[in-house]
Amino acid sequence: MAILDELLQSGGGSATLLAAAAVLLLVLLSSALSRQESANEPPGPRPLPLLGNLLELDLKRPYNTLVEMSKKYGSVFTVYLGSKKVVVLAGYKTVKEALVNYAEEFGDRDILRIVKQYNDGHGEPDQIHVLEKRRPDVCFQPRGVIWANGDSWKEMRRFTLTNLRDFGMGKKACEDKIVEESQHLLEVIRNFKGEAFDTTQPINYAVSNIICSIVYGNRFDYDDPEFTNMVDGMNRKIQLAGSPSAMVYNMLPWLGRKLPENKEFFRLTADYGKKNLEIFSRLRESLNPLLCRSLVDAFFARKQHLEESGITNSHFHDQNLMWTVQNLFAAGTDTTAATLRWSLLLMAKYPDIQDKVHEELRRVIGDRQVRVEDRKNLPFTDAVIHETQRLANIAPMAIPHRTSRDVTFRGFRIKKDTTVYVLLTSVLHDESEWEKPHSFHPDHFLDKDGKFVKSDAFVPFSAGRRVCPGESLARMELFIFFVTLLQRFRLRPPPGVSEDGLDLTPRVGFTLSPAAHTLRALDCM
């Protein structure tokens, strides 16, 4: 009201009165908004009209702001992202209870506006529907295995898990693919001959080739422009999806619609769609339903079988294929590659820990090729990989959840269709669960006898209904790639940079990758 008094006293006629009225209206709306919630709904900071709690957030790293808010408002609290109400869950006990004990209630997915716009075909030219005519029953619904809900999600998740296993996940065939790819990666790194290099592209290409071999049926050369454009574009797109511009768009689309970074996001999505259409066309032309080479083949074969049986209104349509493949390509590349890059950076920063890894590998494996079965005999190395995942905190807020029904949780009433943010970072860095939550401390995963132990608070793949379907594949990749590289190389900072000079501040993005850096890989065989 002090602002109103100042405006009235300053004169200025009708313009001043209109401005005063606007300020008064905002104040009244703010008060009304803060009073409209019932007493047993989660508490939180008072929102502003239209902006919500936007001005209180660090848009580059909102998860840090939310963790700080949890210290004031508790492990279940409310924030407003623009006009959108969000309930935030923080801390190991609260997150575990919600995702495991209330898995059904907190198990739906809330789609981000920037993703939904493209999914609905309201962004750049819609490539998703090129393969088939747009049908009313498939439009305006999020698809795939990440963003979808209901029967479509159940069907695609079941199909995806089945085919990930059929094409090798968790089996020796997949292990052999990773071993083969690790040799290609070794050769690329050897070619730098000890000179400093950026780990981003080699690691991304190696990891992406594993999911490509499952999804498309073949790997790609690291200099194949079709492949590199897809991987580089996806890496950039994931960075843009977590940028301040994307956050502004998700909260205030009328403000974020014209921002250059959001336009780039939609362009990259369209480019990715076009490239996949070309790959799908080639695979469909050479399809043998009795001898499927990949997940895409299996999808086409299932779709063809359903159509021949007279079933046309199924979940096996090309929109679901496009989004499922995009989900697998992105998730199967970004998180594992980012974790592997963190592991190499941490080895360079902490040479004493790297020495212990080298010693264990020499003693247990020597110079032979590592296999998954060696994990049980490499407790310290396994602890280092797990501690990398914990500290790296790749998905600090997970992907947004949504309540499937009204629920009373920890004494608070949360309405159906409420967006829920699960702060995985508050679990992985929970001070009540970890001895040194903000330090790189592999002993978190070792007992007093040096044997590997896993904590229940280790949730980098989330938990409950929405746990990552590719967890076993990611674990296998991280182990084989990391051990293979550490057998051959000693990781060091670039010339002129000390271990202390290596920066662990993550790059801003939808997931947390290391900021741009270079390392030297010195032959230690």
C-alpha atoms as one frame of an Amber mdcrd trajectory, in Angstrom:
protein
   0.000   0.000   0.000   2.992   2.283   0.439   3.542   2.106  -3.338  -0.059
   3.217  -3.884   0.365   6.182  -1.511   3.501   7.312  -3.362   1.739   7.190
  -6.719  -1.269   9.156  -5.480   0.922  11.822  -3.892   3.081  12.230  -6.999
   0.268  13.568  -9.191   0.158  12.689 -12.860  -3.610  12.641 -13.378  -5.377
   9.661 -14.908  -2.192   7.806 -15.894  -1.069   7.824 -12.294  -4.457   6.667
 -11.079  -4.451   3.815 -13.597  -0.983   2.795 -12.474  -2.110   2.965  -8.855
  -5.155   0.863  -9.630  -2.962  -1.721 -11.361  -0.632  -1.933  -8.364  -3.588
  -2.246  -6.001  -5.066  -4.997  -8.154  -1.792  -6.936  -8.095  -1.639  -6.637
  -4.316  -5.229  -7.813  -3.921  -4.686 -10.723  -6.339  -1.562 -11.746  -4.476
  -3.407 -11.717  -1.162  -6.319 -13.681  -2.621  -3.971 -16.254  -4.163  -2.148
 -16.759  -0.893  -5.447 -17.279   0.974  -7.136 -19.602  -1.501  -5.266 -22.714
  -0.399  -6.799 -24.730   2.412  -4.965 -25.024   5.698  -3.841 -28.627   5.172
  -2.132 -28.084   1.799   1.683 -27.891   1.715   3.103 -24.507   2.777   5.446
 -22.391   0.697   6.564 -18.884  -0.192   3.864 -16.376  -1.122   3.504 -16.128
  -4.919   3.100 -13.010  -7.013   0.297 -12.818  -9.572   1.374 -14.160 -12.993
   5.017 -14.531 -11.899   4.427 -16.866  -8.974   7.776 -17.436  -7.230   9.768
 -16.833 -10.399  11.766 -13.946  -8.923  12.970 -16.137  -6.055  14.405 -18.873
  -8.287  17.900 -19.263  -9.656  16.808 -20.010 -13.220  20.155 -21.591 -14.075
  20.067 -23.979 -11.112  16.513 -23.969  -9.709  17.121 -27.205  -7.791  19.514
 -25.321  -5.488  16.827 -22.746  -4.680  14.294 -25.500  -4.012  16.668 -27.328
  -1.673  17.135 -24.103   0.304  13.368 -23.590   0.415  12.915 -27.096   1.824
  15.016 -26.091   4.821  12.483 -23.354   5.600   9.166 -24.919   4.557   9.824
 -28.624   5.127  10.204 -31.715   2.982   6.790 -31.204   1.317   6.108 -27.652
   0.146   4.491 -25.618  -2.623   5.932 -23.167  -5.138   4.329 -21.413  -8.092
   6.168 -21.430 -11.417   4.275 -18.607 -13.024   0.656 -19.544 -12.429   1.485
 -23.257 -12.252   1.277 -24.805  -8.806   4.040 -27.302  -8.001   4.459 -29.482
  -4.920   8.115 -30.222  -4.164   9.325 -33.357  -2.351  12.737 -33.262  -0.656
  14.896 -35.609   1.418  15.432 -39.370   1.317  12.576 -40.440   3.587   9.967
 -38.243   1.924  11.011 -39.079  -1.648  11.198 -42.818  -0.960   7.790 -42.819
   0.728   6.214 -40.946  -2.184   7.774 -42.922  -5.046   7.591 -46.375  -3.449
   4.751 -46.412  -0.889   2.558 -44.023  -2.915   3.794 -45.151  -6.320   0.362
 -45.070  -7.945  -0.619 -41.664  -6.562   2.655 -39.978  -7.592   3.229 -42.116
 -10.684   1.874 -39.969 -13.520   4.096 -37.750 -15.636   3.648 -33.996 -16.067
   4.804 -32.839 -19.477   6.805 -29.639 -19.787   5.158 -26.961 -21.899   8.143
 -26.674 -24.263   7.957 -30.410 -24.944   4.181 -30.431 -25.232   4.163 -27.618
 -27.783   6.262 -29.617 -30.201   4.435 -32.839 -29.349   1.153 -31.131 -30.283
   2.633 -29.792 -33.503   2.352 -26.129 -32.511   6.037 -25.336 -32.777   8.213
 -25.780 -35.840   6.828 -27.784 -38.802   5.548 -31.049 -37.328   7.647 -33.989
 -38.542   6.084 -36.509 -36.199   3.015 -37.131 -38.336   4.680 -37.376 -41.739
   4.656 -41.184 -41.842   0.904 -41.421 -41.394  -2.163 -39.209 -41.591  -2.896
 -37.360 -38.352  -5.677 -39.198 -36.500  -7.886 -37.664 -33.800  -7.078 -40.460
 -31.357  -3.310 -39.878 -31.486  -3.194 -36.079 -31.468  -2.591 -33.803 -28.518
  -1.297 -36.599 -26.293   2.278 -36.997 -25.047   3.746 -40.249 -26.331   6.758
 -42.511 -25.871   8.088 -43.886 -22.583   9.109 -40.696 -20.750   6.261 -38.188
 -21.051   3.206 -40.378 -21.612   0.625 -41.639 -19.117  -2.149 -44.209 -19.046
  -2.492 -47.137 -21.417  -0.150 -45.676 -24.042   2.669 -45.361 -21.511   2.056
 -48.861 -20.112   2.060 -50.388 -23.586   5.185 -48.552 -24.749   7.100 -49.215
 -21.518   6.239 -52.924 -21.694   7.227 -53.062 -25.374  10.445 -51.111 -24.721
  11.566 -53.242 -21.771  10.829 -56.451 -23.662  12.797 -55.368 -26.706  15.686
 -53.861 -24.757  16.095 -57.319 -23.239  15.486 -59.143 -26.539  18.215 -57.087
 -28.199  20.743 -57.647 -25.462  20.181 -55.509 -22.364  21.536 -57.431 -19.393
  22.879 -60.232 -21.603  26.265 -61.273 -22.909  25.352 -60.068 -26.406  25.026
 -56.513 -25.102  28.169 -56.865 -23.036  30.034 -57.867 -26.192  28.728 -54.748
 -27.976  29.986 -52.524 -25.161  33.368 -54.269 -25.123  33.667 -53.792 -28.893
  32.674 -50.127 -28.641  35.164 -49.544 -25.829  37.929 -50.594 -28.223  36.783
 -48.022 -30.790  36.800 -45.396 -28.033  40.297 -46.426 -26.930  41.571 -45.972
 -30.470  40.070 -42.483 -30.743  41.645 -41.407 -27.453  45.012 -42.948 -28.349
  45.061 -40.794 -31.466  45.338 -37.681 -29.269  48.781 -39.035 -28.207  48.620
 -37.546 -24.736  47.529 -34.094 -25.919  44.650 -32.376 -24.126  41.250 -33.081
 -25.702  37.574 -32.402 -25.018  35.961 -35.646 -23.849  32.441 -34.672 -24.942
  32.185 -36.007 -28.484  34.196 -39.255 -28.164  32.315 -40.280 -25.032  28.919
 -39.262 -26.429  29.528 -41.149 -29.675  30.686 -44.319 -27.912  27.750 -44.413
 -25.505  25.225 -43.466 -28.182  26.386 -46.320 -30.391  25.206 -48.839 -27.797
  21.633 -47.561 -27.835  21.819 -47.158 -31.636  22.760 -50.822 -32.026  19.647
 -51.770 -30.045  17.223 -49.208 -31.491  18.422 -49.089 -35.136  20.286 -52.392
 -35.388  23.758 -51.033 -36.123  26.532 -48.816 -34.811  27.926 -45.782 -36.646
  31.436 -44.544 -37.371  32.440 -41.520 -35.297  32.888 -39.472 -38.484  29.492
 -40.372 -39.993  27.808 -36.950 -40.434  24.289 -38.365 -40.062  25.252 -39.878
 -36.706  27.351 -37.004 -35.387  24.690 -34.427 -36.283  22.082 -36.442 -34.406
  24.236 -36.915 -31.293  25.572 -33.348 -31.235  22.093 -31.968 -31.854  20.593
 -34.052 -29.050  23.346 -32.947 -26.675  22.622 -29.308 -27.483  18.869 -29.828
 -27.246  19.146 -31.316 -23.743  21.248 -28.339 -22.716  18.642 -25.919 -24.093
  15.761 -27.760 -22.405  17.213 -26.802 -19.030  18.217 -23.250 -19.912  16.690
 -20.153 -18.308  14.968 -19.446 -21.638  13.193 -22.805 -21.535  12.187 -22.255
 -17.921  10.712 -18.882 -18.830   8.812 -20.515 -21.698   7.471 -23.278 -19.440
   6.199 -20.707 -16.925   5.379 -17.736 -19.167   5.028 -18.912 -22.794   3.940
 -15.484 -24.010   7.300 -14.164 -22.826   9.535 -17.099 -23.778   8.079 -17.871
 -27.200  10.394 -15.555 -29.128  13.627 -16.211 -27.258  16.404 -17.390 -29.636
  17.347 -20.411 -27.524  13.775 -21.720 -27.626  13.640 -21.272 -31.407  16.869
 -23.262 -31.630  15.321 -26.002 -29.472  12.395 -26.395 -31.863  14.676 -26.323
 -34.917  16.852 -29.101 -33.459  13.756 -31.165 -32.660  12.551 -30.788 -36.256
  15.998 -31.738 -37.614  16.093 -34.829 -35.410  12.633 -35.820 -36.629  13.679
 -35.530 -40.269  16.785 -37.674 -39.732  14.766 -40.359 -37.975  12.179 -40.407
 -40.745  14.987 -41.193 -43.190  16.292 -44.014 -40.990  12.785 -45.392 -40.424
  12.130 -45.376 -44.172  15.288 -47.401 -44.860  14.491 -49.903 -42.110  10.878
 -50.298 -43.238  11.895 -50.972 -46.846  14.164 -53.845 -45.763  11.890 -55.165
 -42.991  11.561 -58.916 -42.491   8.960 -59.393 -39.712  10.322 -62.871 -39.015
  13.873 -61.629 -38.483  13.846 -58.345 -36.589  17.200 -56.580 -36.355  16.278
 -53.838 -33.899  13.639 -52.252 -31.700  12.397 -50.220 -34.688  11.992 -53.427
 -36.710  10.086 -55.012 -33.818   7.774 -51.973 -33.663   7.029 -52.104 -37.408
   6.472 -55.869 -37.241   4.044 -55.502 -34.341   2.203 -52.664 -36.091   1.951
 -54.708 -39.294   0.638 -57.751 -37.413  -2.031 -55.684 -35.665  -3.150 -54.082
 -38.930  -3.313 -57.470 -40.686  -5.469 -58.663 -37.781  -7.861 -55.756 -38.392
  -6.718 -53.774 -35.349  -6.013 -50.215 -36.472  -6.780 -48.246 -33.322  -3.733
 -49.381 -31.321  -0.849 -47.654 -29.591   1.523 -48.869 -32.316   1.397 -45.807
 -34.533   4.270 -43.769 -35.927   3.903 -40.925 -33.451   4.594 -43.364 -30.620
   7.545 -44.797 -32.530   9.078 -41.363 -33.089   8.781 -40.343 -29.456   9.883
 -43.711 -28.059  13.005 -43.695 -30.221  13.736 -40.071 -29.310  13.308 -40.885
 -25.613  15.663 -43.860 -25.821  18.230 -42.031 -27.950  18.341 -39.054 -25.579
  18.182 -40.933 -22.275  20.440 -43.718 -23.529  23.126 -41.247 -24.546  23.065
 -38.181 -22.333  22.929 -39.482 -18.766  25.419 -42.315 -19.190  27.834 -40.219
 -21.267  27.662 -37.345 -18.782  28.344 -39.710 -15.874  31.302 -41.245 -17.678
  32.735 -37.789 -18.410  32.323 -36.888 -14.724  34.199 -40.055 -13.763  37.209
 -39.132 -15.927  37.200 -35.542 -14.659  37.066 -36.742 -11.046  39.949 -39.146
 -11.633  42.061 -36.280 -12.967  41.088 -34.082 -10.020  41.734 -36.732  -7.365
  44.913 -38.585  -8.435  45.175 -40.466  -5.125  41.811 -42.112  -5.781  42.822
 -42.780  -9.385  45.971 -44.501  -8.072  43.840 -46.834  -5.955  41.688 -47.709
  -8.965  44.777 -48.455 -11.059  46.240 -50.617  -8.308  43.056 -52.674  -7.939
  42.709 -53.119 -11.705  46.340 -54.252 -12.072  45.992 -56.687  -9.174  42.651
 -58.209 -10.170  42.477 -57.952 -13.978  45.902 -57.071 -15.324  45.792 -56.273
 -19.023  42.990 -58.658 -20.075  39.597 -57.375 -21.196  37.278 -56.610 -18.301
  33.919 -58.391 -18.118  30.806 -57.614 -16.089  31.444 -60.604 -13.826  34.634
 -58.865 -12.638  32.577 -56.237 -10.807  32.244 -58.370  -7.663  36.051 -58.548
  -7.368  36.565 -54.797  -7.851  34.844 -53.233  -4.811  36.841 -49.999  -4.783
  36.365 -49.397  -8.512  32.661 -50.141  -8.160  32.474 -47.708  -5.227  34.159
 -44.993  -7.320  31.585 -45.437 -10.102  28.676 -45.286  -7.649  30.137 -42.257
  -5.870  30.517 -40.534  -9.238  26.831 -41.106  -9.928  25.893 -39.829  -6.473
  28.024 -36.685  -6.521  27.417 -35.889 -10.204  23.708 -35.711  -9.493  22.865
 -35.946 -13.212  19.093 -35.471 -12.824  18.728 -33.203  -9.764  14.950 -32.736
 -10.119  14.128 -35.869 -12.100  11.423 -35.442 -14.747   8.242 -33.830 -13.363
   5.626 -36.121 -11.845   1.891 -35.516 -11.503  -0.623 -36.889  -9.018  -3.060
 -39.396 -10.505  -5.684 -38.792  -7.805  -6.290 -36.749  -4.652  -3.868 -37.895
  -1.980  -3.136 -37.126   1.659   0.612 -37.373   2.092   2.504 -36.643   5.290
  -0.531 -34.811   6.630  -0.950 -32.601   3.565  -3.742 -32.728   1.019  -2.503
 -32.757  -2.577  -5.093 -32.564  -5.327  -5.302 -34.739  -8.426  -3.281 -33.492
 -11.431  -0.904 -31.460  -9.256   2.616 -31.170 -10.695   5.197 -32.728  -8.378
   8.947 -32.084  -8.442  11.022 -34.838  -6.875  14.362 -33.434  -5.694  16.699
 -36.380  -6.292  19.577 -34.047  -5.439  18.200 -33.749  -1.898  18.395 -37.553
  -1.604  21.818 -38.058  -3.167  23.205 -35.233  -1.008  21.056 -35.841   2.087
  23.176 -34.893   5.095  21.404 -37.474   7.268  22.282 -40.312   4.859  25.829
 -39.564   3.692  28.945 -38.967   5.782  30.342 -36.375   3.365  27.379 -35.498
   1.126  29.099 -32.743  -0.868  32.522 -34.387  -1.281  33.852 -37.133  -3.537
  34.117 -39.945  -1.005  34.034 -43.528  -2.414  34.020 -44.903   1.149  30.286
 -44.110   1.143  29.961 -47.452  -0.658  32.495 -49.516   1.300  32.216 -51.222
   4.659  35.004 -51.388   7.250  36.447 -54.435   5.489  36.569 -52.709   2.107
  33.626 -54.647   0.686  31.097 -52.901  -1.536  27.794 -51.879   0.089  24.910
 -50.060  -1.582  22.842 -47.442   0.225  19.056 -47.203  -0.102  19.554 -43.458
  -0.626  21.375 -44.145  -3.906  18.664 -43.186  -6.414  20.302 -41.715  -9.561
  17.821 -43.714 -11.676  14.848 -42.534  -9.551  12.494 -45.144  -8.037   8.986
 -46.531  -8.196   6.857 -46.711 -11.342   9.016 -44.226 -13.224  12.408 -45.744
 -12.487  14.684 -45.617 -15.540  13.951 -48.665 -17.761  17.558 -48.713 -18.985
  19.198 -48.881 -15.549  20.846 -52.278 -16.060  22.184 -51.193 -19.469  23.600
 -47.960 -18.030  25.267 -49.821 -15.157  26.904 -52.240 -17.580  28.121 -49.422
 -19.838  29.542 -47.340 -17.000  31.460 -50.285 -15.600  32.975 -51.595 -18.837
  33.803 -48.202 -20.355  35.278 -46.826 -17.121  37.425 -49.871 -16.354  38.610
 -50.209 -19.963  39.744 -46.568 -20.027  41.399 -46.683 -16.602  43.280 -49.873
 -17.516  44.975 -48.050 -20.398  45.184 -44.419 -19.370  46.119 -42.105 -16.548
  43.892 -39.026 -16.655  45.621 -35.706 -16.055  44.647 -32.013 -16.281  45.720
 -30.078 -19.388  49.122 -28.356 -19.343  49.257 -25.407 -16.989  46.245 -26.534
 -14.935  46.580 -28.145 -11.517  44.222 -30.740 -10.050  42.743 -27.997  -7.861
  42.135 -25.924 -10.992  39.719 -28.453 -12.463  36.228 -27.009 -12.046  33.391
 -29.292 -10.921  30.654 -26.716 -11.536  28.154 -28.403 -13.887  27.003 -27.006
 -17.192  23.533 -25.494 -17.178  21.088 -27.905 -18.810  18.185 -30.290 -18.323
  20.743 -32.747 -16.970  24.010 -31.872 -15.246  27.022 -32.502 -17.462  30.540
 -31.250 -16.716  31.267 -27.759 -17.979  33.549 -27.545 -21.021  37.026 -28.813
 -20.182  39.926 -30.792 -21.612  41.977 -33.663 -20.182  45.104 -35.567 -21.103
  44.980 -39.363 -21.333  48.511 -40.716 -20.803  49.242 -44.335 -21.652  49.906
 -46.305 -18.481  50.266 -49.833 -19.900
